[in-house]
Amino acid sequence: MLGQFLFRGDDAFKRIEVLSGGERSRVALAKLVLKPTNVLVLDEPTNHLDRSTRRKLLEVLEKYPGTILCAAHDPAILDRIATRVYEVKDATVRELIDRRRD
């Protein structure tokens, strides 16, 4: 599993305290997808990720069998992951039909 999140060789044995911020994010994401859940709630999940980690996260989320409720501005999340997009603005919520994908 750690290999899927770009940890190689001895990196898998590093203590959390010595990991970089990006590595810690990857560990947290790996832990998330390992838990048997049917709903993920994510808030801007691609913020502060390097390009390769972001790409890997999108691959993992595309394979996730459950429901993902995600607040995001990232077009890649909207295009690759979202089946429905809602806009929250001025105390109202509306579905953006042109972004709908079933």
Jmol script that loads the backbone (N, CA, C; Angstrom):
load data "model"
ATOM      1  N   MET A   1       0.826  -1.197   0.000  1.00  0.00           N
ATOM      2  CA  MET A   1       0.000   0.000   0.000  1.00  0.00           C
ATOM      3  C   MET A   1       0.868   1.257   0.000  1.00  0.00           C
ATOM      4  N   LEU A   2       1.921   1.292   0.805  1.00  0.00           N
ATOM      5  CA  LEU A   2       2.752   2.498   0.850  1.00  0.00           C
ATOM      6  C   LEU A   2       3.408   2.777  -0.498  1.00  0.00           C
ATOM      7  N   GLY A   3       3.705   1.729  -1.260  1.00  0.00           N
ATOM      8  CA  GLY A   3       4.261   1.919  -2.595  1.00  0.00           C
ATOM      9  C   GLY A   3       3.313   2.677  -3.501  1.00  0.00           C
ATOM     10  N   GLN A   4       2.015   2.454  -3.330  1.00  0.00           N
ATOM     11  CA  GLN A   4       1.025   3.184  -4.121  1.00  0.00           C
ATOM     12  C   GLN A   4       1.015   4.667  -3.775  1.00  0.00           C
ATOM     13  N   PHE A   5       1.525   4.996  -2.603  1.00  0.00           N
ATOM     14  CA  PHE A   5       1.585   6.392  -2.183  1.00  0.00           C
ATOM     15  C   PHE A   5       3.004   6.935  -2.251  1.00  0.00           C
ATOM     16  N   LEU A   6       3.795   6.345  -3.158  1.00  0.00           N
ATOM     17  CA  LEU A   6       5.116   6.843  -3.540  1.00  0.00           C
ATOM     18  C   LEU A   6       6.178   6.717  -2.454  1.00  0.00           C
ATOM     19  N   PHE A   7       6.033   5.778  -1.542  1.00  0.00           N
ATOM     20  CA  PHE A   7       7.094   5.475  -0.581  1.00  0.00           C
ATOM     21  C   PHE A   7       7.906   4.320  -1.148  1.00  0.00           C
ATOM     22  N   ARG A   8       9.225   4.476  -1.182  1.00  0.00           N
ATOM     23  CA  ARG A   8      10.107   3.471  -1.763  1.00  0.00           C
ATOM     24  C   ARG A   8      11.123   2.990  -0.732  1.00  0.00           C
ATOM     25  N   GLY A   9      11.468   1.725  -0.801  1.00  0.00           N
ATOM     26  CA  GLY A   9      12.539   1.161   0.018  1.00  0.00           C
ATOM     27  C   GLY A   9      12.377   1.440   1.499  1.00  0.00           C
ATOM     28  N   ASP A  10      13.436   1.977   2.092  1.00  0.00           N
ATOM     29  CA  ASP A  10      13.455   2.236   3.535  1.00  0.00           C
ATOM     30  C   ASP A  10      12.527   3.366   3.970  1.00  0.00           C
ATOM     31  N   ASP A  11      11.992   4.120   3.018  1.00  0.00           N
ATOM     32  CA  ASP A  11      11.051   5.195   3.384  1.00  0.00           C
ATOM     33  C   ASP A  11       9.865   4.647   4.179  1.00  0.00           C
ATOM     34  N   ALA A  12       9.494   3.408   3.900  1.00  0.00           N
ATOM     35  CA  ALA A  12       8.344   2.803   4.582  1.00  0.00           C
ATOM     36  C   ALA A  12       8.599   2.593   6.074  1.00  0.00           C
ATOM     37  N   PHE A  13       9.857   2.652   6.491  1.00  0.00           N
ATOM     38  CA  PHE A  13      10.198   2.412   7.895  1.00  0.00           C
ATOM     39  C   PHE A  13      10.534   3.688   8.660  1.00  0.00           C
ATOM     40  N   LYS A  14      10.426   4.833   8.007  1.00  0.00           N
ATOM     41  CA  LYS A  14      10.712   6.102   8.691  1.00  0.00           C
ATOM     42  C   LYS A  14       9.669   6.368   9.768  1.00  0.00           C
ATOM     43  N   ARG A  15      10.107   7.000  10.832  1.00  0.00           N
ATOM     44  CA  ARG A  15       9.182   7.426  11.885  1.00  0.00           C
ATOM     45  C   ARG A  15       8.425   8.663  11.391  1.00  0.00           C
ATOM     46  N   ILE A  16       7.180   8.793  11.800  1.00  0.00           N
ATOM     47  CA  ILE A  16       6.335   9.909  11.373  1.00  0.00           C
ATOM     48  C   ILE A  16       7.004  11.250  11.653  1.00  0.00           C
ATOM     49  N   GLU A  17       7.687  11.358  12.790  1.00  0.00           N
ATOM     50  CA  GLU A  17       8.295  12.644  13.185  1.00  0.00           C
ATOM     51  C   GLU A  17       9.329  13.151  12.181  1.00  0.00           C
ATOM     52  N   VAL A  18       9.944  12.263  11.404  1.00  0.00           N
ATOM     53  CA  VAL A  18      10.991  12.696  10.475  1.00  0.00           C
ATOM     54  C   VAL A  18      10.470  12.895   9.050  1.00  0.00           C
ATOM     55  N   LEU A  19       9.198  12.616   8.823  1.00  0.00           N
ATOM     56  CA  LEU A  19       8.629  12.777   7.485  1.00  0.00           C
ATOM     57  C   LEU A  19       8.391  14.244   7.163  1.00  0.00           C
ATOM     58  N   SER A  20       8.492  14.566   5.883  1.00  0.00           N
ATOM     59  CA  SER A  20       8.160  15.920   5.428  1.00  0.00           C
ATOM     60  C   SER A  20       6.644  16.099   5.476  1.00  0.00           C
ATOM     61  N   GLY A  21       6.190  17.324   5.281  1.00  0.00           N
ATOM     62  CA  GLY A  21       4.750  17.590   5.269  1.00  0.00           C
ATOM     63  C   GLY A  21       4.032  16.800   4.191  1.00  0.00           C
ATOM     64  N   GLY A  22       4.627  16.731   3.002  1.00  0.00           N
ATOM     65  CA  GLY A  22       4.020  15.972   1.910  1.00  0.00           C
ATOM     66  C   GLY A  22       3.956  14.485   2.205  1.00  0.00           C
ATOM     67  N   GLU A  23       5.029  13.962   2.819  1.00  0.00           N
ATOM     68  CA  GLU A  23       5.039  12.544   3.180  1.00  0.00           C
ATOM     69  C   GLU A  23       3.985  12.248   4.242  1.00  0.00           C
ATOM     70  N   ARG A  24       3.836  13.151   5.179  1.00  0.00           N
ATOM     71  CA  ARG A  24       2.803  12.961   6.213  1.00  0.00           C
ATOM     72  C   ARG A  24       1.408  12.967   5.596  1.00  0.00           C
ATOM     73  N   SER A  25       1.208  13.842   4.620  1.00  0.00           N
ATOM     74  CA  SER A  25      -0.088  13.875   3.925  1.00  0.00           C
ATOM     75  C   SER A  25      -0.350  12.550   3.225  1.00  0.00           C
ATOM     76  N   ARG A  26       0.687  11.995   2.592  1.00  0.00           N
ATOM     77  CA  ARG A  26       0.519  10.717   1.897  1.00  0.00           C
ATOM     78  C   ARG A  26       0.195   9.588   2.872  1.00  0.00           C
ATOM     79  N   VAL A  27       0.833   9.596   4.053  1.00  0.00           N
ATOM     80  CA  VAL A  27       0.523   8.582   5.068  1.00  0.00           C
ATOM     81  C   VAL A  27      -0.934   8.721   5.516  1.00  0.00           C
ATOM     82  N   ALA A  28      -1.372   9.955   5.745  1.00  0.00           N
ATOM     83  CA  ALA A  28      -2.755  10.187   6.180  1.00  0.00           C
ATOM     84  C   ALA A  28      -3.744   9.702   5.122  1.00  0.00           C
ATOM     85  N   LEU A  29      -3.451   9.961   3.852  1.00  0.00           N
ATOM     86  CA  LEU A  29      -4.342   9.518   2.777  1.00  0.00           C
ATOM     87  C   LEU A  29      -4.361   7.996   2.677  1.00  0.00           C
ATOM     88  N   ALA A  30      -3.206   7.367   2.843  1.00  0.00           N
ATOM     89  CA  ALA A  30      -3.148   5.902   2.808  1.00  0.00           C
ATOM     90  C   ALA A  30      -3.979   5.309   3.943  1.00  0.00           C
ATOM     91  N   LYS A  31      -3.872   5.894   5.128  1.00  0.00           N
ATOM     92  CA  LYS A  31      -4.657   5.417   6.266  1.00  0.00           C
ATOM     93  C   LYS A  31      -6.150   5.570   5.995  1.00  0.00           C
ATOM     94  N   LEU A  32      -6.497   6.668   5.337  1.00  0.00           N
ATOM     95  CA  LEU A  32      -7.907   6.920   5.021  1.00  0.00           C
ATOM     96  C   LEU A  32      -8.489   5.834   4.137  1.00  0.00           C
ATOM     97  N   VAL A  33      -7.774   5.482   3.075  1.00  0.00           N
ATOM     98  CA  VAL A  33      -8.337   4.515   2.129  1.00  0.00           C
ATOM     99  C   VAL A  33      -8.232   3.082   2.635  1.00  0.00           C
ATOM    100  N   LEU A  34      -7.428   2.843   3.656  1.00  0.00           N
ATOM    101  CA  LEU A  34      -7.332   1.497   4.232  1.00  0.00           C
ATOM    102  C   LEU A  34      -8.488   1.173   5.167  1.00  0.00           C
ATOM    103  N   LYS A  35      -9.104   2.195   5.723  1.00  0.00           N
ATOM    104  CA  LYS A  35     -10.217   1.971   6.642  1.00  0.00           C
ATOM    105  C   LYS A  35     -11.458   1.573   5.843  1.00  0.00           C
ATOM    106  N   PRO A  36     -12.193   0.571   6.328  1.00  0.00           N
ATOM    107  CA  PRO A  36     -13.401   0.155   5.605  1.00  0.00           C
ATOM    108  C   PRO A  36     -14.530   1.169   5.807  1.00  0.00           C
ATOM    109  N   THR A  37     -14.644   2.097   4.894  1.00  0.00           N
ATOM    110  CA  THR A  37     -15.687   3.121   4.964  1.00  0.00           C
ATOM    111  C   THR A  37     -16.461   3.139   3.650  1.00  0.00           C
ATOM    112  N   ASN A  38     -17.635   3.726   3.685  1.00  0.00           N
ATOM    113  CA  ASN A  38     -18.372   3.883   2.435  1.00  0.00           C
ATOM    114  C   ASN A  38     -18.595   5.349   2.089  1.00  0.00           C
ATOM    115  N   VAL A  39     -18.072   6.263   2.922  1.00  0.00           N
ATOM    116  CA  VAL A  39     -18.172   7.698   2.648  1.00  0.00           C
ATOM    117  C   VAL A  39     -16.858   8.372   3.040  1.00  0.00           C
ATOM    118  N   LEU A  40     -16.333   9.192   2.140  1.00  0.00           N
ATOM    119  CA  LEU A  40     -15.185  10.045   2.449  1.00  0.00           C
ATOM    120  C   LEU A  40     -15.652  11.491   2.397  1.00  0.00           C
ATOM    121  N   VAL A  41     -15.287  12.283   3.387  1.00  0.00           N
ATOM    122  CA  VAL A  41     -15.572  13.717   3.393  1.00  0.00           C
ATOM    123  C   VAL A  41     -14.221  14.416   3.321  1.00  0.00           C
ATOM    124  N   LEU A  42     -13.988  15.134   2.225  1.00  0.00           N
ATOM    125  CA  LEU A  42     -12.688  15.755   1.975  1.00  0.00           C
ATOM    126  C   LEU A  42     -12.845  17.257   1.766  1.00  0.00           C
ATOM    127  N   ASP A  43     -11.937  18.016   2.323  1.00  0.00           N
ATOM    128  CA  ASP A  43     -11.928  19.472   2.170  1.00  0.00           C
ATOM    129  C   ASP A  43     -10.647  19.874   1.453  1.00  0.00           C
ATOM    130  N   GLU A  44     -10.768  20.246   0.197  1.00  0.00           N
ATOM    131  CA  GLU A  44      -9.632  20.645  -0.630  1.00  0.00           C
ATOM    132  C   GLU A  44      -8.482  19.637  -0.522  1.00  0.00           C
ATOM    133  N   PRO A  45      -8.728  18.379  -0.898  1.00  0.00           N
ATOM    134  CA  PRO A  45      -7.734  17.329  -0.673  1.00  0.00           C
ATOM    135  C   PRO A  45      -6.441  17.464  -1.472  1.00  0.00           C
ATOM    136  N   THR A  46      -6.449  18.234  -2.550  1.00  0.00           N
ATOM    137  CA  THR A  46      -5.222  18.349  -3.343  1.00  0.00           C
ATOM    138  C   THR A  46      -4.372  19.557  -2.961  1.00  0.00           C
ATOM    139  N   ASN A  47      -4.851  20.385  -2.046  1.00  0.00           N
ATOM    140  CA  ASN A  47      -4.046  21.535  -1.605  1.00  0.00           C
ATOM    141  C   ASN A  47      -2.750  21.055  -0.965  1.00  0.00           C
ATOM    142  N   HIS A  48      -1.688  21.748  -1.231  1.00  0.00           N
ATOM    143  CA  HIS A  48      -0.375  21.514  -0.613  1.00  0.00           C
ATOM    144  C   HIS A  48       0.245  20.174  -0.984  1.00  0.00           C
ATOM    145  N   LEU A  49      -0.210  19.536  -2.047  1.00  0.00           N
ATOM    146  CA  LEU A  49       0.397  18.281  -2.485  1.00  0.00           C
ATOM    147  C   LEU A  49       1.286  18.541  -3.689  1.00  0.00           C
ATOM    148  N   ASP A  50       2.396  17.811  -3.774  1.00  0.00           N
ATOM    149  CA  ASP A  50       3.229  17.933  -4.968  1.00  0.00           C
ATOM    150  C   ASP A  50       2.520  17.218  -6.123  1.00  0.00           C
ATOM    151  N   ARG A  51       3.021  17.424  -7.321  1.00  0.00           N
ATOM    152  CA  ARG A  51       2.354  16.931  -8.531  1.00  0.00           C
ATOM    153  C   ARG A  51       2.162  15.409  -8.514  1.00  0.00           C
ATOM    154  N   SER A  52       3.188  14.663  -8.137  1.00  0.00           N
ATOM    155  CA  SER A  52       3.067  13.201  -8.175  1.00  0.00           C
ATOM    156  C   SER A  52       2.094  12.690  -7.111  1.00  0.00           C
ATOM    157  N   THR A  53       2.097  13.300  -5.935  1.00  0.00           N
ATOM    158  CA  THR A  53       1.157  12.891  -4.886  1.00  0.00           C
ATOM    159  C   THR A  53      -0.272  13.229  -5.292  1.00  0.00           C
ATOM    160  N   ARG A  54      -0.447  14.385  -5.903  1.00  0.00           N
ATOM    161  CA  ARG A  54      -1.776  14.803  -6.374  1.00  0.00           C
ATOM    162  C   ARG A  54      -2.310  13.809  -7.408  1.00  0.00           C
ATOM    163  N   ARG A  55      -1.448  13.433  -8.344  1.00  0.00           N
ATOM    164  CA  ARG A  55      -1.838  12.472  -9.378  1.00  0.00           C
ATOM    165  C   ARG A  55      -2.227  11.131  -8.746  1.00  0.00           C
ATOM    166  N   LYS A  56      -1.429  10.671  -7.785  1.00  0.00           N
ATOM    167  CA  LYS A  56      -1.704   9.398  -7.124  1.00  0.00           C
ATOM    168  C   LYS A  56      -3.015   9.466  -6.336  1.00  0.00           C
ATOM    169  N   LEU A  57      -3.244  10.570  -5.652  1.00  0.00           N
ATOM    170  CA  LEU A  57      -4.492  10.734  -4.904  1.00  0.00           C
ATOM    171  C   LEU A  57      -5.695  10.631  -5.836  1.00  0.00           C
ATOM    172  N   LEU A  58      -5.628  11.297  -6.980  1.00  0.00           N
ATOM    173  CA  LEU A  58      -6.743  11.238  -7.931  1.00  0.00           C
ATOM    174  C   LEU A  58      -6.974   9.812  -8.421  1.00  0.00           C
ATOM    175  N   GLU A  59      -5.891   9.068  -8.660  1.00  0.00           N
ATOM    176  CA  GLU A  59      -6.031   7.671  -9.082  1.00  0.00           C
ATOM    177  C   GLU A  59      -6.739   6.850  -8.007  1.00  0.00           C
ATOM    178  N   VAL A  60      -6.340   7.043  -6.760  1.00  0.00           N
ATOM    179  CA  VAL A  60      -6.952   6.299  -5.654  1.00  0.00           C
ATOM    180  C   VAL A  60      -8.425   6.680  -5.502  1.00  0.00           C
ATOM    181  N   LEU A  61      -8.723   7.974  -5.583  1.00  0.00           N
ATOM    182  CA  LEU A  61     -10.114   8.412  -5.438  1.00  0.00           C
ATOM    183  C   LEU A  61     -10.985   7.903  -6.582  1.00  0.00           C
ATOM    184  N   GLU A  62     -10.432   7.817  -7.792  1.00  0.00           N
ATOM    185  CA  GLU A  62     -11.202   7.286  -8.920  1.00  0.00           C
ATOM    186  C   GLU A  62     -11.615   5.835  -8.681  1.00  0.00           C
ATOM    187  N   LYS A  63     -10.806   5.091  -7.952  1.00  0.00           N
ATOM    188  CA  LYS A  63     -11.095   3.679  -7.681  1.00  0.00           C
ATOM    189  C   LYS A  63     -11.943   3.479  -6.426  1.00  0.00           C
ATOM    190  N   TYR A  64     -12.124   4.529  -5.647  1.00  0.00           N
ATOM    191  CA  TYR A  64     -12.854   4.400  -4.384  1.00  0.00           C
ATOM    192  C   TYR A  64     -14.297   3.990  -4.668  1.00  0.00           C
ATOM    193  N   PRO A  65     -14.779   2.892  -4.058  1.00  0.00           N
ATOM    194  CA  PRO A  65     -16.110   2.382  -4.389  1.00  0.00           C
ATOM    195  C   PRO A  65     -17.262   3.098  -3.692  1.00  0.00           C
ATOM    196  N   GLY A  66     -16.968   3.906  -2.681  1.00  0.00           N
ATOM    197  CA  GLY A  66     -18.030   4.551  -1.917  1.00  0.00           C
ATOM    198  C   GLY A  66     -18.347   5.947  -2.424  1.00  0.00           C
ATOM    199  N   THR A  67     -19.006   6.697  -1.580  1.00  0.00           N
ATOM    200  CA  THR A  67     -19.400   8.073  -1.865  1.00  0.00           C
ATOM    201  C   THR A  67     -18.312   9.023  -1.395  1.00  0.00           C
ATOM    202  N   ILE A  68     -18.032  10.033  -2.205  1.00  0.00           N
ATOM    203  CA  ILE A  68     -17.066  11.066  -1.827  1.00  0.00           C
ATOM    204  C   ILE A  68     -17.797  12.401  -1.808  1.00  0.00           C
ATOM    205  N   LEU A  69     -17.785  13.045  -0.659  1.00  0.00           N
ATOM    206  CA  LEU A  69     -18.315  14.396  -0.515  1.00  0.00           C
ATOM    207  C   LEU A  69     -17.095  15.292  -0.376  1.00  0.00           C
ATOM    208  N   CYS A  70     -16.918  16.186  -1.334  1.00  0.00           N
ATOM    209  CA  CYS A  70     -15.651  16.904  -1.412  1.00  0.00           C
ATOM    210  C   CYS A  70     -15.870  18.380  -1.712  1.00  0.00           C
ATOM    211  N   ALA A  71     -15.252  19.237  -0.900  1.00  0.00           N
ATOM    212  CA  ALA A  71     -15.201  20.665  -1.205  1.00  0.00           C
ATOM    213  C   ALA A  71     -13.909  20.882  -1.982  1.00  0.00           C
ATOM    214  N   ALA A  72     -14.025  21.392  -3.210  1.00  0.00           N
ATOM    215  CA  ALA A  72     -12.826  21.528  -4.039  1.00  0.00           C
ATOM    216  C   ALA A  72     -12.991  22.618  -5.082  1.00  0.00           C
ATOM    217  N   HIS A  73     -11.871  23.251  -5.388  1.00  0.00           N
ATOM    218  CA  HIS A  73     -11.801  24.192  -6.500  1.00  0.00           C
ATOM    219  C   HIS A  73     -10.937  23.624  -7.621  1.00  0.00           C
ATOM    220  N   ASP A  74     -10.291  22.514  -7.357  1.00  0.00           N
ATOM    221  CA  ASP A  74      -9.364  21.895  -8.298  1.00  0.00           C
ATOM    222  C   ASP A  74     -10.140  21.301  -9.476  1.00  0.00           C
ATOM    223  N   PRO A  75      -9.894  21.785 -10.699  1.00  0.00           N
ATOM    224  CA  PRO A  75     -10.617  21.255 -11.862  1.00  0.00           C
ATOM    225  C   PRO A  75     -10.417  19.752 -12.059  1.00  0.00           C
ATOM    226  N   ALA A  76      -9.267  19.217 -11.679  1.00  0.00           N
ATOM    227  CA  ALA A  76      -9.024  17.780 -11.849  1.00  0.00           C
ATOM    228  C   ALA A  76      -9.981  16.963 -10.990  1.00  0.00           C
ATOM    229  N   ILE A  77     -10.236  17.410  -9.773  1.00  0.00           N
ATOM    230  CA  ILE A  77     -11.203  16.714  -8.902  1.00  0.00           C
ATOM    231  C   ILE A  77     -12.582  16.798  -9.544  1.00  0.00           C
ATOM    232  N   LEU A  78     -12.947  17.990  -9.992  1.00  0.00           N
ATOM    233  CA  LEU A  78     -14.275  18.177 -10.576  1.00  0.00           C
ATOM    234  C   LEU A  78     -14.444  17.342 -11.839  1.00  0.00           C
ATOM    235  N   ASP A  79     -13.406  17.269 -12.666  1.00  0.00           N
ATOM    236  CA  ASP A  79     -13.505  16.551 -13.933  1.00  0.00           C
ATOM    237  C   ASP A  79     -13.373  15.036 -13.781  1.00  0.00           C
ATOM    238  N   ARG A  80     -12.487  14.582 -12.901  1.00  0.00           N
ATOM    239  CA  ARG A  80     -12.188  13.149 -12.814  1.00  0.00           C
ATOM    240  C   ARG A  80     -12.974  12.411 -11.740  1.00  0.00           C
ATOM    241  N   ILE A  81     -13.364  13.085 -10.676  1.00  0.00           N
ATOM    242  CA  ILE A  81     -13.963  12.407  -9.537  1.00  0.00           C
ATOM    243  C   ILE A  81     -15.459  12.697  -9.406  1.00  0.00           C
ATOM    244  N   ALA A  82     -15.831  13.950  -9.563  1.00  0.00           N
ATOM    245  CA  ALA A  82     -17.211  14.368  -9.272  1.00  0.00           C
ATOM    246  C   ALA A  82     -18.200  13.850 -10.312  1.00  0.00           C
ATOM    247  N   THR A  83     -19.322  13.334  -9.825  1.00  0.00           N
ATOM    248  CA  THR A  83     -20.430  12.996 -10.715  1.00  0.00           C
ATOM    249  C   THR A  83     -21.498  14.082 -10.668  1.00  0.00           C
ATOM    250  N   ARG A  84     -21.516  14.820  -9.574  1.00  0.00           N
ATOM    251  CA  ARG A  84     -22.409  15.975  -9.428  1.00  0.00           C
ATOM    252  C   ARG A  84     -21.628  17.076  -8.734  1.00  0.00           C
ATOM    253  N   VAL A  85     -21.864  18.308  -9.176  1.00  0.00           N
ATOM    254  CA  VAL A  85     -21.181  19.459  -8.582  1.00  0.00           C
ATOM    255  C   VAL A  85     -22.243  20.449  -8.118  1.00  0.00           C
ATOM    256  N   TYR A  86     -22.095  20.885  -6.878  1.00  0.00           N
ATOM    257  CA  TYR A  86     -23.016  21.862  -6.302  1.00  0.00           C
ATOM    258  C   TYR A  86     -22.239  23.120  -5.944  1.00  0.00           C
ATOM    259  N   GLU A  87     -22.852  24.243  -6.189  1.00  0.00           N
ATOM    260  CA  GLU A  87     -22.264  25.529  -5.821  1.00  0.00           C
ATOM    261  C   GLU A  87     -23.006  26.065  -4.600  1.00  0.00           C
ATOM    262  N   VAL A  88     -22.238  26.471  -3.603  1.00  0.00           N
ATOM    263  CA  VAL A  88     -22.808  27.108  -2.415  1.00  0.00           C
ATOM    264  C   VAL A  88     -22.422  28.578  -2.499  1.00  0.00           C
ATOM    265  N   LYS A  89     -23.435  29.434  -2.601  1.00  0.00           N
ATOM    266  CA  LYS A  89     -23.169  30.861  -2.791  1.00  0.00           C
ATOM    267  C   LYS A  89     -24.341  31.660  -2.245  1.00  0.00           C
ATOM    268  N   ASP A  90     -24.043  32.708  -1.508  1.00  0.00           N
ATOM    269  CA  ASP A  90     -25.078  33.601  -0.973  1.00  0.00           C
ATOM    270  C   ASP A  90     -26.191  32.829  -0.257  1.00  0.00           C
ATOM    271  N   ALA A  91     -25.805  31.904   0.592  1.00  0.00           N
ATOM    272  CA  ALA A  91     -26.734  31.113   1.410  1.00  0.00           C
ATOM    273  C   ALA A  91     -27.683  30.243   0.583  1.00  0.00           C
ATOM    274  N   THR A  92     -27.290  29.922  -0.656  1.00  0.00           N
ATOM    275  CA  THR A  92     -28.090  29.014  -1.480  1.00  0.00           C
ATOM    276  C   THR A  92     -27.184  27.914  -2.038  1.00  0.00           C
ATOM    277  N   VAL A  93     -27.822  26.808  -2.388  1.00  0.00           N
ATOM    278  CA  VAL A  93     -27.110  25.683  -2.989  1.00  0.00           C
ATOM    279  C   VAL A  93     -27.803  25.352  -4.298  1.00  0.00           C
ATOM    280  N   ARG A  94     -27.012  25.213  -5.354  1.00  0.00           N
ATOM    281  CA  ARG A  94     -27.608  24.819  -6.634  1.00  0.00           C
ATOM    282  C   ARG A  94     -26.679  23.843  -7.342  1.00  0.00           C
ATOM    283  N   GLU A  95     -27.288  22.895  -8.047  1.00  0.00           N
ATOM    284  CA  GLU A  95     -26.495  21.933  -8.808  1.00  0.00           C
ATOM    285  C   GLU A  95     -26.063  22.573 -10.118  1.00  0.00           C
ATOM    286  N   LEU A  96     -24.801  22.387 -10.457  1.00  0.00           N
ATOM    287  CA  LEU A  96     -24.289  22.868 -11.737  1.00  0.00           C
ATOM    288  C   LEU A  96     -24.493  21.745 -12.751  1.00  0.00           C
ATOM    289  N   ILE A  97     -25.595  21.800 -13.450  1.00  0.00           N
ATOM    290  CA  ILE A  97     -26.011  20.730 -14.359  1.00  0.00           C
ATOM    291  C   ILE A  97     -24.974  20.489 -15.450  1.00  0.00           C
ATOM    292  N   ASP A  98     -24.334  21.535 -15.958  1.00  0.00           N
ATOM    293  CA  ASP A  98     -23.363  21.370 -17.040  1.00  0.00           C
ATOM    294  C   ASP A  98     -22.125  20.590 -16.589  1.00  0.00           C
ATOM    295  N   ARG A  99     -21.930  20.416 -15.290  1.00  0.00           N
ATOM    296  CA  ARG A  99     -20.787  19.648 -14.778  1.00  0.00           C
ATOM    297  C   ARG A  99     -21.199  18.250 -14.332  1.00  0.00           C
ATOM    298  N   ARG A 100     -22.453  17.896 -14.564  1.00  0.00           N
ATOM    299  CA  ARG A 100     -22.975  16.608 -14.093  1.00  0.00           C
ATOM    300  C   ARG A 100     -22.450  15.470 -14.962  1.00  0.00           C
ATOM    301  N   ARG A 101     -22.041  14.384 -14.299  1.00  0.00           N
ATOM    302  CA  ARG A 101     -21.542  13.204 -15.003  1.00  0.00           C
ATOM    303  C   ARG A 101     -22.101  11.970 -14.301  1.00  0.00           C
ATOM    304  N   ASP A 102     -22.915  11.204 -14.977  1.00  0.00           N
ATOM    305  CA  ASP A 102     -23.513   9.996 -14.360  1.00  0.00           C
ATOM    306  C   ASP A 102     -22.831   8.746 -14.830  1.00  0.00           C
TER     307      ASP A 102
END
end "model"
wireframe off; spacefill off
backbone 0.3
color backbone group
